[in-house]
Amino acid sequence: GPQPRFPSPFPIPRGRAEPDKNTNLFGAMRALFDRVGGRSGNEVVMIFSDGKDSVDRDLAKQRPVKDPKQVIMETQESLAQIYAACFKPERENSGFGIPIGRGGYGSDCKLLSEIADAAGGRSFEFESQSALVQVLKKTLDELRSQYTLAYRPSSQGNRVGFHKIKVVVKKQDMIARARDGYLISK
């Protein structure tokens, strides 16, 4: 009988390339925070995406996360440090077998950058496999050379809302990469 066909993870239609209509980035971020959440404060998450969230109407009605603002709020509630690698192809053929260009997939890295900033991480953009390797090396180098600081807020710091924090280092050759604050919603 006929053999079953499994869809390619990157379906490439013949002729004109059409974007994937069901990339549930917001839903994936919700699932991430439900599973990881950063409860211990020692978790690091690396996100690989093109930064786009686009789902059809039926799926959009069912999902609990509706917009980028909600994703940023959930990021601020989480203790996980997030690094983002955004696939940003510039050429007609990206090197990943995904056609790019007019009518192609494209990317939008702004949301991923905002997520990484809100989580005290860093975002990168890459266009090819070799550039992705460099992104991973930079991320690992940074993770190997960082320190974790913690503090316990006063009783005033436990109130519902966003609480700003600022980390300053005195040494000129050091960079302080930290969250702008934390969010308590309940």
Buried (B, 14 or more C-beta within 10 A) or exposed (E): EEEEEEEEEEEEEEEEBEEEEEBBBBBBBBEBBEEBBBEEEEBBBBBBBBBBBBBEEEEBEEEEBEEBEBBBBBBBBBBBBBBBBBBBBEEEEBBBEBBBBEEBBBBBBEBBBBBBBBBBBBBBBBBBEEBBEEBBEBBEEBEEEEEEEEEEEEEEEEEEEEBEBEEEEEEEEEEEEBBBEBBBEE
